[in-house]
């Protein structure tokens, strides 16, 4: 026998965003069989979203967004991967053994040097002295000694240096600011205006050994490797502050400028070691920077009394460079003695020519 039972139940009121909804309409259910009273009532809890749409989280400030973002697993996994990438690409600098982050390959560094070389030649190509000029012979003899020392004392750099096509270019124009540099592809540029400051071969060797040290330590690759980090940090700060100039000033003052000054100091130290091993006088390096300091005062005036000037500079103050070299002097004298520079009649094989055409 079948029994027909009719039961009713009413949905409860639901509240969405603090506004009650109208009660759910009555629903009827017919049960066939089963127990209980004839018009037994059963209640059920029902929930309904407003317009059946998914609720979305709204952030009242960027800080809440970044805090929530840091809690994301994807962000944590990405950060872990970047940390592993950073550790994997830590390399040791020659001589100083400083650990630094470099992920730019050396071949790309050389390509950038080739591009810079073409631009410089377009600008100064007509001012370059011929190889028959006595100044060229003098500079090439000094540079050959420095390169020969580098080959003999730093095996890790030999293959890299052998692959470069070394070339010396002396730009004859005394009205230009004194300068000298070596591109990552081995192209050397010396402005004639720096030669009076050098005064002698030891002074020229001071300049060239410093520039050579930048290439040995791959400072160009180190700077390029940090650029994506600086760009990402600048974008992050801009999303918070909305002020681009302040962000650039902050990044330059905290990261870019100190890193550049550190690389310059490292090049000073490596260059002085190469000087000492090549039997040039490290004492002349101090005298060179003293003359350079006097020249700088004539060009830009005396800024030694202005605090924080070095904080905005890519290079250390000349007075600091002199103090650093003087503090390294005992070590440099030991290197010169161990290299046999003070032994009368000792033969040094500095006759190799790296500039053959």
C-alpha positions as CSV (number, residue, x, y, z in Angstrom):
1,X,0.0,0.0,0.0
2,X,1.2,3.4,-0.8
3,X,0.8,6.5,1.4
4,X,0.9,10.0,-0.2
5,X,2.6,12.6,2.0
6,X,2.8,16.3,1.3
7,X,5.3,18.4,3.1
8,X,6.3,22.0,2.8
9,X,9.5,23.9,3.8
10,X,10.5,27.5,3.4
11,X,14.0,28.8,2.7
12,X,15.7,31.0,5.2
13,X,16.6,34.6,4.4
14,X,20.1,35.1,3.0
15,X,22.1,38.2,3.4
16,X,24.6,39.4,0.7
17,X,26.6,42.7,1.3
18,X,24.4,43.5,4.3
19,X,21.1,43.5,2.3
20,X,18.5,40.9,3.0
21,X,16.9,39.0,0.2
22,X,13.2,38.2,0.0
23,X,12.3,34.8,1.4
24,X,12.6,31.9,-1.0
25,X,9.2,30.8,-2.5
26,X,7.6,27.8,-0.9
27,X,8.5,24.5,-2.4
28,X,6.4,21.3,-2.3
29,X,7.7,17.7,-2.1
30,X,5.7,14.5,-2.6
31,X,7.1,11.6,-0.7
32,X,6.1,8.0,-1.5
33,X,6.6,5.7,1.3
34,X,8.9,6.4,4.3
35,X,8.0,7.2,7.9
36,X,7.0,10.2,9.8
37,X,3.8,12.1,10.2
38,X,1.5,12.8,7.4
39,X,2.3,16.5,7.0
40,X,5.7,16.4,8.5
41,X,7.8,19.5,8.0
42,X,11.6,19.5,7.3
43,X,13.8,22.6,7.2
44,X,16.9,23.0,5.1
45,X,19.5,25.8,5.0
46,X,20.0,27.2,1.5
47,X,22.6,29.7,0.3
48,X,22.6,31.8,-2.8
49,X,25.2,34.2,-4.3
50,X,24.1,37.7,-5.4
51,X,23.3,37.4,-9.1
52,X,25.1,34.0,-9.0
53,X,28.4,35.8,-9.6
54,X,31.8,35.1,-8.1
55,X,32.9,37.6,-5.5
56,X,36.1,39.5,-6.3
57,X,38.7,40.9,-3.9
58,X,39.3,44.6,-4.1
59,X,42.4,46.3,-2.7
60,X,42.2,49.7,-1.3
61,X,46.0,50.3,-1.6
62,X,49.0,48.8,-3.5
63,X,50.4,47.6,-0.1
64,X,47.6,45.1,0.4
65,X,48.1,43.8,-3.1
66,X,51.8,43.2,-2.7
67,X,51.2,41.6,0.7
68,X,48.7,39.2,-0.8
69,X,51.0,38.7,-3.8
70,X,53.9,37.6,-1.5
71,X,51.6,34.9,0.0
72,X,51.1,33.3,-3.4
73,X,52.8,30.0,-4.1
74,X,53.6,31.0,-7.6
75,X,55.5,34.0,-6.3
76,X,57.4,31.9,-3.8
77,X,58.3,29.3,-6.5
78,X,59.5,32.1,-8.8
79,X,61.5,33.7,-6.0
80,X,63.1,30.3,-5.3
81,X,64.0,29.9,-8.9
82,X,65.5,33.3,-9.2
83,X,67.6,32.7,-6.0
84,X,68.9,29.5,-7.5
85,X,69.7,31.3,-10.8
86,X,71.6,34.0,-8.8
87,X,73.6,31.5,-6.8
88,X,74.5,29.5,-10.0
89,X,75.8,32.6,-11.7
90,X,78.0,33.8,-8.9
91,X,81.6,34.0,-10.3
92,X,84.9,34.9,-8.6
93,X,86.8,37.9,-9.7
94,X,90.6,37.4,-10.4
95,X,93.1,38.7,-7.8
96,X,90.5,39.9,-5.3
97,X,88.3,36.7,-5.3
98,X,85.2,38.8,-4.9
99,X,82.0,36.9,-5.6
100,X,79.7,38.8,-8.1
101,X,76.7,38.0,-10.2
102,X,77.3,37.6,-13.9
103,X,74.9,35.9,-16.3
104,X,75.7,37.8,-19.5
105,X,77.9,35.5,-21.7
106,X,81.3,36.8,-22.7
107,X,80.6,36.6,-26.4
108,X,77.8,39.1,-25.9
109,X,80.2,41.4,-24.0
110,X,82.5,41.2,-27.0
111,X,79.6,42.0,-29.4
112,X,78.8,45.1,-27.4
113,X,82.5,46.1,-27.6
114,X,82.3,45.7,-31.4
115,X,79.3,48.0,-31.6
116,X,81.0,50.6,-29.4
117,X,84.2,50.4,-31.4
118,X,82.3,51.2,-34.7
119,X,80.7,54.2,-33.1
120,X,84.0,55.5,-31.6
121,X,85.8,55.1,-34.9
122,X,83.1,57.1,-36.7
123,X,83.6,59.9,-34.2
124,X,87.4,59.9,-33.7
125,X,88.7,57.8,-36.6
126,X,90.2,60.8,-38.4
127,X,92.2,61.8,-35.2
128,X,94.0,58.5,-34.7
129,X,97.8,58.5,-34.9
130,X,99.5,56.2,-37.4
131,X,101.4,53.2,-36.2
132,X,104.6,54.8,-37.3
133,X,104.3,57.5,-34.7
134,X,106.7,57.1,-31.8
135,X,103.9,57.4,-29.2
136,X,102.3,54.3,-30.6
137,X,105.5,52.3,-30.3
138,X,105.9,53.5,-26.7
139,X,102.3,52.6,-25.7
140,X,102.4,49.3,-27.4
141,X,105.6,48.3,-25.6
142,X,104.0,49.1,-22.3
143,X,100.8,47.3,-23.1
144,X,102.7,44.2,-24.3
145,X,104.5,43.9,-20.9
146,X,101.1,44.2,-19.1
147,X,99.5,41.5,-21.3
148,X,102.5,39.2,-21.0
149,X,102.2,39.5,-17.2
150,X,98.5,38.7,-17.3
151,X,99.1,35.6,-19.4
152,X,101.8,34.4,-17.1
153,X,99.9,34.9,-13.8
154,X,96.3,34.3,-14.6
155,X,95.6,31.1,-16.4
156,X,91.9,31.5,-16.3
157,X,92.0,34.5,-18.6
158,X,94.4,33.2,-21.2
159,X,91.9,31.6,-23.6
160,X,89.7,34.7,-23.2
161,X,92.5,37.1,-24.0
162,X,93.8,35.0,-26.9
163,X,90.5,35.2,-28.6
164,X,90.5,39.0,-28.6
165,X,91.9,41.1,-31.4
166,X,94.0,43.6,-29.5
167,X,94.4,47.0,-31.1
168,X,95.8,50.4,-29.9
169,X,94.3,53.6,-31.0
170,X,95.8,56.9,-29.9
171,X,93.5,59.9,-30.4
172,X,95.5,63.0,-31.1
173,X,93.5,66.0,-29.7
174,X,94.8,67.8,-26.7
175,X,91.6,69.8,-26.3
176,X,89.5,66.7,-25.4
177,X,89.3,65.7,-21.7
178,X,92.0,63.3,-20.6
179,X,90.7,59.7,-20.9
180,X,91.7,56.2,-21.8
181,X,89.7,53.0,-21.9
182,X,89.7,49.4,-23.2
183,X,86.6,47.9,-24.8
184,X,85.5,44.4,-24.1
185,X,86.7,43.3,-27.6
186,X,90.3,44.3,-26.8
187,X,90.3,47.7,-28.6
188,X,92.4,50.3,-26.6
189,X,91.8,54.0,-26.9
190,X,94.1,56.6,-25.4
191,X,93.5,60.3,-25.7
192,X,96.7,62.3,-26.1
193,X,95.5,64.8,-23.4
194,X,96.2,62.2,-20.7
195,X,99.8,61.7,-21.7
196,X,101.1,64.9,-20.0
197,X,99.5,63.7,-16.7
198,X,101.1,60.3,-17.1
199,X,104.5,62.0,-17.6
200,X,106.5,58.7,-17.9
201,X,106.1,55.0,-18.8
202,X,105.0,54.1,-15.2
203,X,102.2,56.6,-15.4
204,X,101.0,55.3,-18.7
205,X,101.2,51.7,-17.3
206,X,99.1,52.9,-14.3
207,X,96.3,54.0,-16.7
208,X,96.5,50.9,-19.0
209,X,96.7,48.4,-16.1
210,X,93.7,49.9,-14.5
211,X,91.7,49.7,-17.8
212,X,93.0,46.2,-18.4
213,X,91.7,45.2,-15.0
214,X,88.2,46.1,-15.9
215,X,88.3,43.6,-18.7
216,X,90.0,40.9,-16.6
217,X,87.2,41.2,-14.1
218,X,84.5,41.5,-16.7
219,X,83.0,44.6,-15.1
220,X,81.0,45.3,-18.2
221,X,79.1,42.0,-17.9
222,X,78.6,42.6,-14.2
223,X,77.0,45.9,-14.9
224,X,74.8,44.5,-17.6
225,X,73.7,41.5,-15.5
226,X,72.4,43.9,-12.8
227,X,70.3,46.0,-15.2
228,X,67.1,43.8,-15.2
229,X,67.1,43.9,-11.4
230,X,67.3,47.7,-11.3
231,X,64.6,48.0,-13.9
232,X,62.2,45.7,-12.0
233,X,62.9,47.5,-8.8
234,X,62.3,50.9,-10.5
235,X,58.9,49.6,-11.8
236,X,58.0,48.3,-8.3
237,X,58.9,51.6,-6.6
238,X,57.0,53.6,-9.2
239,X,53.8,51.5,-8.6
240,X,54.1,52.5,-5.0
241,X,55.3,56.1,-5.1
242,X,54.3,57.2,-8.6
243,X,57.5,59.4,-8.7
244,X,60.1,58.3,-11.3
245,X,62.9,60.7,-10.6
246,X,62.9,59.9,-6.9
247,X,63.0,56.2,-7.6
248,X,66.0,56.6,-10.0
249,X,67.8,58.7,-7.5
250,X,67.2,56.1,-4.8
251,X,68.4,53.2,-6.9
252,X,71.4,55.1,-8.2
253,X,72.4,56.1,-4.7
254,X,71.9,52.8,-3.0
255,X,72.8,50.3,-5.7
256,X,74.2,51.6,-9.0
257,X,76.8,54.2,-7.8
258,X,78.2,52.1,-4.9
259,X,78.6,49.1,-7.2
260,X,80.4,51.2,-9.8
261,X,82.8,52.7,-7.2
262,X,83.5,49.2,-5.9
263,X,84.4,48.0,-9.4
264,X,86.7,51.0,-9.8
265,X,88.5,50.3,-6.5
266,X,88.8,46.6,-7.6
267,X,90.3,47.7,-10.9
268,X,92.8,49.9,-9.0
269,X,93.9,47.0,-6.9
270,X,94.2,44.5,-9.8
271,X,96.0,47.1,-11.9
272,X,98.5,47.8,-9.1
273,X,99.3,44.1,-8.8
274,X,99.8,43.8,-12.6
275,X,102.1,46.9,-12.3
276,X,104.2,45.3,-9.6
277,X,104.5,42.0,-11.4
278,X,105.4,43.8,-14.6
279,X,108.2,45.6,-12.8
280,X,106.7,49.0,-13.1
281,X,106.9,51.2,-10.0
282,X,103.7,51.2,-7.9
283,X,104.9,54.4,-6.3
284,X,104.4,56.2,-9.6
285,X,100.7,55.2,-9.4
286,X,100.3,57.4,-6.3
287,X,102.1,60.3,-8.1
288,X,99.9,59.9,-11.1
289,X,96.7,60.2,-9.1
290,X,98.1,63.2,-7.3
291,X,98.6,64.9,-10.7
292,X,95.1,63.8,-11.8
293,X,93.6,65.3,-8.6
294,X,95.2,68.6,-9.3
295,X,93.9,68.6,-12.9
296,X,90.4,67.7,-11.7
297,X,90.4,70.7,-9.3
298,X,91.3,73.0,-12.2
299,X,88.5,71.6,-14.4
300,X,85.6,71.4,-11.9
301,X,86.9,73.4,-8.9
302,X,87.6,72.3,-5.4
303,X,84.7,70.1,-4.2
304,X,86.5,68.4,-1.4
305,X,84.5,70.4,1.2
306,X,81.1,69.3,-0.2
307,X,79.8,66.3,1.8
308,X,78.2,63.5,-0.2
309,X,79.7,64.4,-3.5
310,X,81.1,60.9,-3.9
311,X,77.7,59.4,-3.2
312,X,76.5,60.7,-6.6
313,X,79.7,59.6,-8.5
314,X,80.5,56.5,-10.4
315,X,84.2,56.8,-9.4
316,X,85.8,57.0,-5.9
317,X,87.3,60.4,-4.9
318,X,90.9,60.8,-6.0
319,X,92.0,61.3,-2.5
320,X,90.5,57.9,-1.5
321,X,92.2,56.2,-4.4
322,X,95.6,57.6,-3.2
323,X,94.9,56.4,0.3
324,X,94.0,52.9,-1.0
325,X,97.1,52.6,-3.1
326,X,99.3,53.8,-0.2
327,X,97.7,51.1,2.1
328,X,98.5,48.4,-0.5
329,X,102.1,49.5,-0.9
330,X,103.7,46.9,1.4
331,X,101.9,44.2,-0.5
332,X,102.9,45.6,-3.8
333,X,106.6,45.8,-2.8
334,X,106.5,42.2,-1.8
335,X,105.0,41.3,-5.2
336,X,107.8,43.3,-7.0
337,X,110.5,41.5,-5.0
338,X,109.0,38.1,-5.6
339,X,108.8,38.9,-9.3
340,X,112.6,39.5,-9.4
341,X,112.2,43.2,-10.4
342,X,115.0,44.3,-8.1
343,X,117.4,41.6,-9.2
344,X,120.1,43.0,-11.4
345,X,120.5,41.3,-14.7
346,X,117.4,39.0,-14.4
347,X,115.8,38.4,-17.7
348,X,112.0,39.0,-18.1
349,X,110.2,37.8,-21.2
350,X,108.2,40.9,-22.1
351,X,109.0,40.8,-25.8
352,X,105.8,39.2,-27.0
353,X,103.8,41.3,-29.4
354,X,100.0,41.1,-29.1
355,X,99.4,43.7,-31.8
356,X,100.6,41.9,-34.9
357,X,98.5,42.5,-37.9
